[in-house]
Structures are given as C-alpha cells and as structure tokens.
Amino acid sequence: MAENSENQPQDIEEKPQPAEKIPLSFSIRWPIIQLGRAVADLVDGYKNMVKMAPTDLKSMYLKRFEAADARGETWKCIRWMEKVTSLDPEDPDAFYRLGIAYEKNKDFEAAIQAYKRVIKIKSDHAKAHYRTGVLYLARQDYKAAIEVLKKALKIKPDSGEINFRLGVAHDRLQEHEKAISFFSRAVEINPNFLKVYKNMALTYEMIGRHKEALGCLKRALELEEMSS
C-alpha cells in the first residue's frame, strides 16, 4: 500500500526573487549627492574621470578662488591658489594672489614667502616688492623694508605710495631728512595724498622745522575738508 502522500516530506521550492532595481530617481540624484562631498575631493574626482587638462583645472581652481574671495572665505582662497600654484609653479601672478590671500588670513610670514617666490620668477614685479616692504614695515624691520621698497621704486619711480612707505621707514630709523625727501616726492606725484602731509608734519616737528610742519598740517586740514 502506498504511503499517504500527505505524510511524505515535500520539497519547498523557493521562488527566485526579482533583482532589486535601482530607482531612476536615485540615478538622477546621484551626481547631486556627490556634490555634498568636499569640493576639493569632487574636483579631484572629475580630474580622474574626464582627464581634465592642467589648463582647464587651473581655470576651474581660479573660478573657485574668485568665488571664495567674493564671499570673504580667506582659507578657501588659500586652498584654491595653492592648487593653482602647484599646477603652474612658474606663474608669478598666481603666487602674488596667494600672498594676498595669506595676508588677509594674517599669515604674514607665508605671505612674504609667496612674494619672494613671485620675485624669483619675475624680478621686476613691483607689487610683490612693495607688499613685501609693507610687511617688513609692519614687523618693524625697517632696514629690510627700505631695501625691498627701493627695488620697487626702481621699477615704478612715479609711485606716490612707494615713496610714502620709504619715507615712513626712514622716519622710523630717525633718518628724518631722507624721510622728508621721500615724503616730498610722494606729494609731488600726488598733491592730494593726505597721509603724507600728516606724517611729514610730524617729521618736520621732530627736527624743529615748525613752519614747515604747520604748512603740512594746514594742507592736511584742507584735504580733509575737501573730502568731507
């Protein structure tokens, strides 16, 4: 007698599960999700994916720098310009902009090094010489400031600002006559240079030339009234 089929163990046939489908919306949103990552990582990813040329990458980094600069995000400015200079280590303007970014971030030593790199690449870059001189003045290294500002002046002899800064440096070293000569040249170039008249008045007063000091003060007052 055949055994009751109900008592026989039956194999349970597992139905194959349908393959999990990735929603189309997720595929569409995936690039947007990626944008949530750090921008630097994203750019590096694009570089590997599409094999961007160095010139294209440089252009992209510069745009990122400009956007960060407009927002006042100095640390991002530094990051993007460091990437630019690593791509093109012979671009003096890139190093100059990096120096400015370091200055805005109060990293003055790094700024000086960036400007020195500019000068190494392009020895007649007057702005780099000038900014280096200003930073030396701020750290009260007046002799170093004079040395580099004179190089800037040799490149741009008609700069009232460079003449003014040289006057300040000589004044701090108690070299008053030299200071006056540079101040005088600065106002000769720019007769409305208010800061120069104020500084020159103090220098004249220091050496007892009260009449000239009074004349500078009168001119300073005139300029202040004109600007008010």
C-alpha positions in Angstrom: 0.0 0.0 0.0 1.4 3.3 -1.0 2.2 5.6 1.8 -0.1 8.5 2.3 1.4 11.3 0.2 0.4 13.8 2.9 2.9 12.2 5.2 5.7 12.5 2.7 8.2 15.3 3.1 7.7 17.8 0.3 10.5 19.9 -1.1 9.7 23.5 -0.7 10.5 25.2 -4.0 12.0 28.7 -3.3 10.8 31.2 -5.9 13.6 33.3 -7.3 13.4 36.8 -6.0 13.3 39.5 -8.6 16.5 41.5 -9.0 16.5 44.7 -7.0 16.1 47.7 -9.2 17.8 51.0 -8.6 15.2 53.7 -8.8 15.6 56.0 -11.7 15.3 59.0 -9.4 18.3 57.8 -7.4 20.4 57.6 -10.6 19.4 61.1 -11.5 20.1 62.4 -8.0 23.4 60.6 -7.6 25.5 63.5 -9.1 23.7 65.9 -6.8 24.5 63.7 -3.8 28.1 63.7 -4.8 28.1 67.5 -4.7 27.6 67.2 -1.0 31.2 66.0 -0.6 34.1 68.3 -0.1 34.6 70.4 -3.2 38.3 69.5 -3.4 37.6 65.8 -3.5 34.9 66.4 -6.1 37.4 68.3 -8.3 40.0 65.6 -7.9 37.3 63.0 -8.9 36.5 64.9 -12.0 40.1 65.1 -12.9 40.3 61.3 -12.8 37.0 60.8 -14.6 37.4 63.1 -17.5 41.2 63.6 -17.6 41.0 67.3 -17.5 43.9 69.2 -19.0 46.0 71.2 -16.5 44.9 74.5 -18.1 41.3 73.5 -17.6 41.9 72.6 -14.0 43.8 75.8 -13.4 40.8 77.8 -14.8 38.4 75.8 -12.5 40.5 76.5 -9.4 40.8 80.2 -10.3 37.0 80.4 -10.5 36.7 78.7 -7.2 39.2 81.2 -5.8 37.3 84.1 -7.1 34.0 82.8 -5.7 35.6 82.3 -2.2 37.2 85.7 -2.3 33.9 87.3 -3.1 32.5 85.6 0.0 35.4 86.6 2.2 36.4 83.0 2.8 40.2 83.5 3.0 41.1 80.0 4.0 39.4 78.7 0.9 41.2 81.3 -1.2 44.5 79.9 0.1 43.5 76.4 -0.7 42.5 77.1 -4.3 45.5 79.3 -5.0 47.8 76.6 -3.6 46.3 74.2 -6.1 46.8 76.8 -8.9 50.5 77.3 -8.0 51.1 73.5 -7.7 49.7 73.2 -11.3 51.7 76.1 -12.6 54.7 76.8 -10.4 56.0 79.5 -12.8 53.0 81.8 -12.7 54.1 84.9 -10.8 50.6 86.4 -10.6 49.2 83.2 -9.1 51.8 83.4 -6.3 51.1 87.1 -5.8 47.4 86.3 -5.4 48.3 83.5 -2.9 50.4 86.1 -1.0 47.4 88.5 -0.8 45.3 85.6 0.5 47.8 84.8 3.2 47.9 88.5 4.2 44.1 88.5 4.5 44.4 85.4 6.7 47.0 87.2 8.9 49.7 84.6 7.9 52.3 87.3 7.2 55.3 85.0 7.0 53.7 82.8 4.5 52.7 85.9 2.5 56.3 87.1 2.4 57.5 83.7 1.2 54.8 83.8 -1.6 56.0 87.3 -2.6 59.6 86.1 -2.7 58.6 83.3 -5.0 57.0 85.9 -7.3 60.2 88.0 -7.3 62.2 84.9 -8.1 60.1 84.2 -11.1 59.7 87.8 -12.2 62.3 90.1 -10.7 60.5 93.3 -11.9 57.2 92.5 -10.2 56.8 95.9 -8.4 53.7 94.9 -6.5 55.5 91.9 -4.9 58.4 94.1 -3.8 56.0 96.7 -2.5 53.9 94.2 -0.5 57.0 92.6 1.0 58.2 96.1 2.1 54.9 96.8 3.7 55.0 93.6 5.7 58.6 94.3 6.8 57.4 97.7 8.0 54.6 96.1 10.0 57.1 93.8 11.7 59.4 96.9 12.3 62.2 95.5 10.2 62.8 99.0 8.7 66.2 98.3 7.0 64.8 95.2 5.2 61.7 97.3 4.2 63.9 100.0 2.7 66.0 97.5 0.8 62.9 95.9 -0.9 61.0 99.2 -1.3 63.9 100.7 -3.2 63.7 97.8 -5.6 60.0 98.5 -6.1 60.7 102.2 -6.6 63.3 101.5 -9.2 60.7 99.7 -11.2 57.9 102.3 -10.5 59.7 105.6 -9.8 56.4 107.5 -10.1 54.6 105.7 -7.3 53.5 108.0 -4.6 52.7 105.1 -2.3 56.2 103.5 -2.6 57.8 106.9 -1.9 55.5 107.4 1.1 56.4 104.0 2.6 60.1 104.7 2.1 59.6 108.0 4.0 58.0 106.1 6.8 60.8 103.6 7.0 63.5 106.3 7.1 61.5 108.2 9.7 61.3 105.2 12.0 65.1 104.9 11.7 65.4 108.6 12.8 66.7 109.5 9.3 64.4 112.5 9.1 66.0 114.3 6.1 65.7 111.2 4.0 62.2 110.7 5.2 61.2 114.3 4.2 62.8 113.8 0.7 60.6 110.7 0.1 57.5 112.4 1.5 58.1 115.5 -0.7 58.4 113.3 -3.7 55.2 111.5 -2.8 53.1 114.7 -2.6 54.8 115.9 -5.8 53.4 112.8 -7.5 50.1 113.0 -5.7 49.3 116.5 -4.3 46.2 115.1 -2.5 48.0 112.4 -0.6 46.6 113.2 2.9 48.6 110.6 4.9 51.9 112.0 3.6 51.2 115.5 4.8 50.3 114.2 8.3 53.5 112.2 8.5 55.6 114.9 7.1 54.3 117.4 9.6 55.4 115.2 12.4 58.8 114.6 10.9 59.3 118.4 10.4 58.3 118.9 14.0 60.8 116.3 15.2 63.7 118.3 13.7 62.4 121.7 14.9 61.2 122.9 11.5 57.9 124.3 12.9 57.0 126.5 10.0 57.1 123.6 7.5 55.3 121.4 10.0 52.5 124.0 10.2 52.3 124.2 6.4 51.8 120.4 6.1 49.1 120.5 8.8 47.2 123.2 7.0 47.4 121.3 3.8 46.1 118.1 5.6 43.2 120.1 7.0 42.3 121.4 3.6 42.3 117.9 2.1 40.1 116.6 5.0 37.6 119.5 4.4 37.5 118.7 0.7 36.7 115.1 1.3 34.0 115.7 3.9 
